[in-house]
Amino acid sequence: MAYILAKFIRTIKPSKKLSEHYLGLFPVTEKVSFYYYLINLLEHLQAIHPVFYIFQLELAPRSRIPNHNNPSLPPLKLTAISNLK
C-alpha cells in the first residue's frame, strides 16, 4: 500500500497550500521496472496514468495494532492534470 505525491495533480482546492500533500492509500499492483511501480487507482482517478516513479510514492506505515488497516483518505475531485516536466 502506498500514498501518491499530489504535487503534479491539480485538484479543486484554490491553493496548493490547502491541498493534501499525498493522495489516497492505493495498493501497489506490480513493479514495472527498477524505479517505476503500477498502482491500482480508484475509478474516479482513472484519468491519471497508473505508473508512478518511486520518488512520487510514500509507503503506508504498518499498523501496530493486529488486524487493523490504515484508513484511506476521502475521495478526491480533480480539475485537470498538469504535465510532468
N, C-alpha and C positions, 0 to 999 in steps of 0.2 A: 504494500500500500504506500502511496506517495501523494504529496501535495505538489501542485504546479505553480511555478512562479508567475504572478499576474502582471509582470512588468510590460509584456508585449501584447496584452489582451485588453481591449478597450471595453469598459463597462458603462452602465448608465449613471454611475456616480459623477458628480460635477467636477471632481478634482481627483488626481492621483493620490493626494494625501488622505482622502476619505475612503479610498478603495482598499480592499484587502490586499495583503502582500502575497498571500498564497491562496490558491483556489482548491476547493473540494478535498476529498480523500478518495483517490481513484486507485483501482487495482492495476498493477503493472502486469501486462499480458506476456510480453516476451522481450528479450534483449536482442535488438536488431543488429547492432554492431558494438564495438568496444565502448563507444560514447553515446549511443542512441538507444532509447527504450520505447516500446509501443505501450501506450496507456489506453485502457478501456474507458472511454469518455461516456458520459450520460447522453441521453437522446437530445436534450436541449443544447448540447455543446458540440454537435456533430459538424458544425461549420469550421471547427478548429482541426487542423491536421493532427492525428493522434500520435505521431512520433516526436519525441522530445529529446533534446540534448541533456546530458546527465547533470549539467550545472543549472538547468531550469527545473529540476526536481528536488524535493526535500523528502527524505524518508519519514514516514509517520513513526513517532515513538511507540514502542511497545508498552502496553498497559501492564502495570504491576499487579493488577487485580486479576485473579484467574477467571477465565471465561468471560472477559469483558472486552468489548471493542470500542475504539475511539469513535465518537460521533462525527459524522460528516457535516460540513457547513451547509447552510440553506442554499437553494438553487440560485444561480447567477443569471442575470439578464445582460446580454451583450448588445452593443450598438453596432460596432464594426470591429474588424480585426486588423490591427496595424501590421505592416510588413516588417519582417526582421531585417536588420541591416548588419 
